[in-house]
Amino acid sequence: MNGAKFIAAAAAFMALSAAGSAVAQIQVVNAGDEYASFHPRPKARAAQASAGDFHATMDQVFGEGRWRETSGFRTQAQENALRRAGAGTVAPGRISYHSVGAPDAPGAYDAVVASMSAASAAAKLKKAGVPFRRVLAERAHGREGPHLHVELVSTTGSAGEN
């Protein structure tokens, strides 16, 4: 009787295994594609302000020649090099707003204002009611001293912080 139960159990197991192998298949996926599907790159939508608007607004708020652009568009390779050099860029795997857009129309700029702290300059720019997406006073990082970080575009997806 024990032998008969064993044979019946073994037969049932084999039947289930055969049925299961026909249904369950291993799917091979590309880890990079899978990551990208869960972490989409930001795409620039209609810009809230253009590069020309940025320069004109900075001249209007601070005065022509009283501010200096220190950074604009950066490729992903440039962003990675800054990260390796210890700059306070976005975390690995994230996209900086500096890398959104193109060299002649970046998603973000960094700038310094003569004789004014980054915090005071950010407050003055915000008070002026500028059409920029975000204005931040950033601390020194890498070779760059304290500066304004100004984002011009709104994006879809997750992006970075500088």
For each residue, the residues with C-beta under 8 A, 3 or more apart:
1: 4 5
2: 5 6
3: 6 7
4: 1 7 8
5: 1 2 8 9
6: 2 3 9 10
7: 3 4 10 11
8: 4 5 11 12
9: 5 6 12 13
10: 6 7 13 14
11: 7 8 14 15
12: 8 9 15 16
13: 9 10 16 17
14: 10 11 17 18
15: 11 12 18 19
16: 12 13 19 20
17: 13 14 20 21
18: 14 15 21 22
19: 15 16 22 23
20: 16 17 23 24
21: 17 18 24
22: 18 19
23: 19 20
24: 20 21
25:
26:
27:
28:
29: 33 34
30: 33 34
31: 34 35
32: 35 36
33: 29 30 36 37
34: 29 30 31 37 38
35: 31 32 38 39 93
36: 32 33 39 40 41
37: 33 34 40
38: 34 35
39: 35 36 93 157 158
40: 36 37 43 156 157 158
41: 36 95 157
42: 95 97 100 107 155 156 157 158 159
43: 40 100 155 156 157
44: 47 100 101 107 153 155
45: 153 154 155 156
46: 154
47: 44 50 105 152 153
48: 131 132 133 152 153 154
49: 53 54 57 130 131 132 133 152
50: 47 53 54 105 152
51: 54 55 72 104 105 106 152
52: 55 56
53: 49 50 56 57 131 152
54: 49 50 51 57 58 109 132 150 152
55: 51 52 58 59 69
56: 52 53 59 60
57: 49 53 54 60 61 125 128 130 131 132
58: 54 55 61 62 67 111 125
59: 55 56 62 63 64 67
60: 56 57 128
61: 57 58 124 125 128 130
62: 58 59 66 67 113 114 116 121 124
63: 59 66 67
64: 59
65:
66: 62 63 113 114 115
67: 58 59 62 63 111 112 113 114 121
68: 111 112 114
69: 55 72 109 110 111
70: 110 111 112 144 147
71: 74 98 109 110 144 147
72: 51 69 98 103 106 108 109 110
73: 98 99 101 102 103 104 105 106 107
74: 71 78 79 82 96 98 99 106
75: 78 79 99
76: 79 80 95 99
77: 80 81
78: 74 75 81 82
79: 74 75 76 82 83 89 90 96 98 99
80: 76 77 83 84
81: 77 78 84 85
82: 74 78 79 85 87 89 142
83: 79 80 86 87 89 92
84: 80 81
85: 81 82 142 143
86: 83 141 142
87: 82 83 141 142 143 144
88: 138 139 141 142 162
89: 79 82 83 96 141 160 162
90: 79 94 95 96 159 160 161 162
91: 94 160
92: 83
93: 35 39
94: 90 91 158 159 160 161
95: 41 42 76 90 99 100 157 158 159 160
96: 74 79 89 90 99 100 108 159 160 161 162
97: 42 100 106 107 108 151 153 155 159 160 162
98: 71 72 73 74 79 106 107 108 110 162
99: 73 74 75 76 79 95 96 107
100: 42 43 44 95 96 97 106 107 108 153 155 159
101: 44 73 105 106 107 152 153
102: 73 105 106
103: 72 73 106
104: 51 73
105: 47 50 51 73 101 102
106: 51 72 73 74 97 98 100 101 102 103 109 152
107: 42 44 73 97 98 99 100 101 151 152 153 155
108: 72 96 97 98 100 149 150 151 152 153 162
109: 54 69 71 72 106 148 149 150 152
110: 69 70 71 72 98 138 144 147 148 149 150 162
111: 58 67 68 69 70 147 148 150
112: 67 68 70 118 121 145 146 147 148
113: 62 66 67 116 118 121 148
114: 62 66 67 68
115: 66
116: 62 113 120 121 124
117: 120 121 137 146
118: 112 113 121 122 137 138 139 146 147 148
119: 122 123 137
120: 116 117 123 124
121: 62 67 112 113 116 117 118 124 125 137 148
122: 118 119 125 126 135 136 137 148
123: 119 120 126 127
124: 61 62 116 120 121 127 128
125: 57 58 61 121 122 128 130 132 135 148 150
126: 122 123 129 130 135
127: 123 124
128: 57 60 61 124 125
129: 126
130: 49 57 61 125 126 135
131: 48 49 53 57
132: 48 49 54 57 125 135 150 151 152
133: 48 49 151 152 153 154
134: 149 150 151
135: 122 125 126 130 132 148 149 150 151
136: 122 148 149 150 161 162
137: 117 118 119 121 122 146 147 148 149
138: 88 110 118 141 146 147 148 149 162
139: 88 118 146
140: 144 145 146
141: 86 87 88 89 138 144
142: 82 85 86 87 88
143: 85 87
144: 70 71 87 110 140 141 147
145: 112 140
146: 112 117 118 137 138 139 140
147: 70 71 110 111 112 118 137 138 144
148: 109 110 111 112 113 118 121 122 125 135 136 137 138
149: 108 109 110 134 135 136 137 138 162
150: 54 108 109 110 111 125 132 134 135 136
151: 97 107 108 132 133 134 135
152: 47 48 49 50 51 53 54 101 106 107 108 109 132 133
153: 44 45 47 48 97 100 101 107 108 133
154: 45 46 48 133
155: 42 43 44 45 97 100 107 159
156: 40 42 43 45
157: 39 40 41 42 43 95
158: 39 40 42 94 95
159: 42 90 94 95 96 97 100 155
160: 89 90 91 94 95 96 97
161: 90 94 96 136
162: 88 89 90 96 97 98 108 110 136 138 149
